[in-house]
Amino acid sequence: MKNQKHTYRFYDPNPSAVTVDYLLKILTEANTKKVESAIQTAENAWSDTKKNPDVGHPA
């Protein structure tokens, strides 16, 4: 059986800036946990280098 390609078209009467803002809000809400995890990981890495600045540097 052959796979069919789906094409979606939306009619949006809003200005493009409003649409972009709405889509950004939806995508941000959907990825909140992933973003928070990435921020926490970066913060932990930064804290570790502050505690021991010689880690990862040759003597």
C-alpha positions in Angstrom: 0.0 0.0 0.0 1.4 3.4 -1.0 1.8 6.1 1.7 -0.1 9.3 0.9 1.5 12.7 1.6 -0.8 14.9 3.6 -1.0 18.6 2.8 -2.5 21.0 5.4 -3.7 24.5 4.6 -4.9 26.9 7.2 -6.8 30.1 6.6 -5.7 32.7 9.2 -7.3 36.1 9.1 -4.9 37.4 11.8 -1.8 39.4 11.0 1.4 37.3 10.7 2.8 38.8 13.9 -0.2 37.6 15.9 0.0 34.2 14.4 3.7 33.9 15.2 3.2 35.0 18.8 0.4 32.4 19.2 2.5 29.6 17.7 5.5 30.6 19.8 3.3 30.5 22.9 2.0 27.0 22.1 5.5 25.6 21.3 7.0 27.2 24.4 4.3 25.6 26.6 4.8 22.2 24.9 8.6 22.3 25.6 8.7 23.9 29.0 10.1 20.8 30.8 12.8 20.4 28.1 13.8 24.0 28.4 13.8 23.9 32.2 16.0 20.8 32.1 18.5 22.4 29.7 18.7 25.5 31.9 19.3 23.4 35.0 22.0 21.4 33.3 23.8 24.5 32.2 23.5 26.0 35.6 24.9 22.9 37.2 27.8 22.8 34.8 28.5 26.5 35.5 28.3 25.9 39.3 30.7 23.0 39.0 33.3 25.1 37.2 33.0 27.8 39.9 33.6 25.3 42.7 36.6 23.7 41.0 38.0 25.9 38.3 40.8 23.5 37.5 38.5 20.8 36.2 39.0 20.2 32.5 42.1 22.3 32.3 45.6 20.8 31.8 48.1 21.4 34.6 
